[in-house]
Amino acid sequence: MRVDEFLSEHRIPFERISHDPVFTSNDLAQNLHISGKEVAKAVLLRSFKGYFLAVLPASCKVDLGLMSQEVGDEQVAMASEDEMEQLFPDCDRGAIPPFGSLYRLPTLVDEALAADDRIVFEAQCHDQAIRMKFRDFDAMEHPRHGHFTCHN
């Protein structure tokens, strides 16, 4: 299901933003002239327990040591691009939205992202983004909150 359809079905207000094609969250922030702290980057991780989605500001990166502590599993690692393509077949490579629930995956969000009123994220492709209130994302997704990032 498309993220914009998902949000519309649930009557969640959002703004669709067309932009030049970009391939990283930081490039998205630069293209839209916003802080990387406002861009929600979704990172697919795997552990002994299975796959899960980490959502964090584009200006940060996942600290695998902190994430291992957060989920109670020493085997946390970044998923490969092939794994991403298998789990997110309706997304352009690297354009994963922050809604793990759409793909039957648990979602963790870093508290650093929760500090912003609004978030922006890739809309399953490299030339469309969505802007919405963080509290609406939180209410829809019900992610687990934690601290698992370090700054780039």
Phi, psi and omega in degrees: 000140177289142181299319181295324176294317178302313180292318179297316179303326181264009177056041178264123179293138178204164177240130175268132183237120173273142181209169175299148179302132176225156186236004173223159179295322178295322176295325177298314179300315180296317181298322182268000179058048176230165179290144175298341178291339181270344183271123179272114178263130178256127182237125178275127179238158175230151177216182178300330182278347180128192181274153172203163183251129174255131180241126187210166177295147179299334181282001181239171173226158179289128171268106185298330176294313177296321180294320177302317177295318182300317184262357178068040181213121182284350186262026181287132180212161175289139176283156179279166177295326177296319178296320178299316180297324179291319184276337182234063186294340181265010181247145169297151180305121178085004181248056183277130176281163184279015182256084177299330182300331177295341183240018179059040179239142173292149181237133173243137178239138178281140181302334179299327179283326181295344181287343182268145178291319182235152175234155176233140180208160178297138181261051177071008177211172187267003179231014176225138176230165177234136174244131179208168178286138178300319183297328176290318175302312182299316181292326180283315189271330185053052181286157171283134179265146179193186178235109183214024183240161167224155183283146178296000000 
